Amino acid sequence: MNDDNTFRRCLAKFATGVTVMTCSDEDGAPCGMTANSFSSVSLEPPLVLWNIAKVSNSLEAYMDAAHFAINVLAADQQELATHFAMSDHTLFDDVEHTLSADGAPVLADTVAVYTVAVFECRTHEIHDCGDHYIIIGEVTDFRSEDLEPLLFFDGGYRGILG
Ligand SMILES: Cc1cc2nc3c(=O)[nH]c(=O)nc-3n(C[C@H](O)[C@H](O)[C@H](O)COP(=O)(O)O)c2cc1C
């Protein structure tokens, strides 16, 4: 059997988009974390999922949040991806955002931030799975822009053309 690093390197060969998952914690403070485990699940009802590491400092906020948003980053938003991959609870201090009708922070519809897509979700189910939890959201609202996406492949950020 290969070791953990070989497994990680093999998984990294699957190219993905890059999202920032956002929610409000129990005090109403905005939380955001970069995630590429997003996947669509069901059209009817509209369900999507992502995975959160059990060791994440933001775990409690996402486990308790009744609503969250999935912000799909554009090719020119690598800085936001790096920013929201840091472990820090003041990450939103310098990032423009609005609040969805359900109170989840959204990185769009502001002067400076244009994401490729936003999915606003109601937390539908959470499954305990190995060293992660799978969070399934029912999409309550969504929108998209005709922009190039940011990609993640082989441990690095990429554009569609390389
Ligand atoms: C491209 C990329 C994708 C990531 N995807 C995930 C993910 O799907 N789930 C997750 O729990 N962490 C993921 N991470 C790591 C988190 O962004 C990062 O560990 C976290 O924000 C650090 O803060 P925390 O320890 O306070 O949670 C990803 C990081 C990067 C750079």
The ligand as a Tripos MOL2 file, in Angstrom:
@<TRIPOS>MOLECULE
LIG
   31    33     1     0     0
SMALL
NO_CHARGES

@<TRIPOS>ATOM
      1 C1         -7.3240   24.8900   -2.6090 C.3       1 LIG1
      2 C2         -7.6770   24.5050   -1.2070 C.ar      1 LIG1
      3 C3         -8.7630   23.6830   -0.9870 C.ar      1 LIG1
      4 C4         -9.1360   23.3100    0.3110 C.ar      1 LIG1
      5 N1        -10.2290   22.5120    0.4940 N.ar      1 LIG1
      6 C5        -10.6310   22.1980    1.7550 C.ar      1 LIG1
      7 C6        -11.8170   21.4270    1.9720 C.ar      1 LIG1
      8 O1        -12.5170   21.0450    1.0320 O.2       1 LIG1
      9 N2        -12.1580   21.1260    3.2380 N.ar      1 LIG1
     10 C7        -11.4090   21.5420    4.3270 C.ar      1 LIG1
     11 O2        -11.7680   21.2390    5.4690 O.2       1 LIG1
     12 N3        -10.2820   22.2970    4.1440 N.ar      1 LIG1
     13 C8         -9.8990   22.6360    2.8940 C.ar      1 LIG1
     14 N4         -8.7930   23.4120    2.6970 N.ar      1 LIG1
     15 C9         -8.0400   23.8770    3.8620 C.3       1 LIG1
     16 C10        -8.7020   25.0790    4.5190 C.3       1 LIG1
     17 O3         -8.9340   26.1420    3.6070 O.3       1 LIG1
     18 C11        -7.7680   25.5590    5.6330 C.3       1 LIG1
     19 O4         -7.2250   24.4730    6.2850 O.3       1 LIG1
     20 C12        -8.4830   26.2800    6.6840 C.3       1 LIG1
     21 O5         -9.1030   27.4340    6.1650 O.3       1 LIG1
     22 C13        -7.4850   26.6780    7.7620 C.3       1 LIG1
     23 O6         -8.1650   27.2470    8.8270 O.3       1 LIG1
     24 P1         -8.7180   26.4010   10.0690 P.3       1 LIG1
     25 O7         -7.6740   25.4580   10.5300 O.co2     1 LIG1
     26 O8         -9.0540   27.4670   11.0540 O.co2     1 LIG1
     27 O9         -9.9050   25.6780    9.5670 O.co2     1 LIG1
     28 C14        -8.3940   23.7760    1.4150 C.ar      1 LIG1
     29 C15        -7.2940   24.6250    1.1880 C.ar      1 LIG1
     30 C16        -6.9460   24.9820   -0.0940 C.ar      1 LIG1
     31 C17        -5.7830   25.9080   -0.3080 C.3       1 LIG1
@<TRIPOS>BOND
     1     1     2 1
     2     2     3 ar
     3     2    30 ar
     4     3     4 ar
     5     4     5 ar
     6     4    28 ar
     7     5     6 ar
     8     6     7 ar
     9     6    13 1
    10     7     8 2
    11     7     9 ar
    12     9    10 ar
    13    10    11 2
    14    10    12 ar
    15    12    13 ar
    16    13    14 ar
    17    14    15 1
    18    14    28 ar
    19    15    16 1
    20    16    17 1
    21    16    18 1
    22    18    19 1
    23    18    20 1
    24    20    21 1
    25    20    22 1
    26    22    23 1
    27    23    24 1
    28    24    25 2
    29    24    26 1
    30    24    27 1
    31    28    29 ar
    32    29    30 ar
    33    30    31 1
@<TRIPOS>SUBSTRUCTURE
     1 LIG1         1 GROUP 0 **** ****
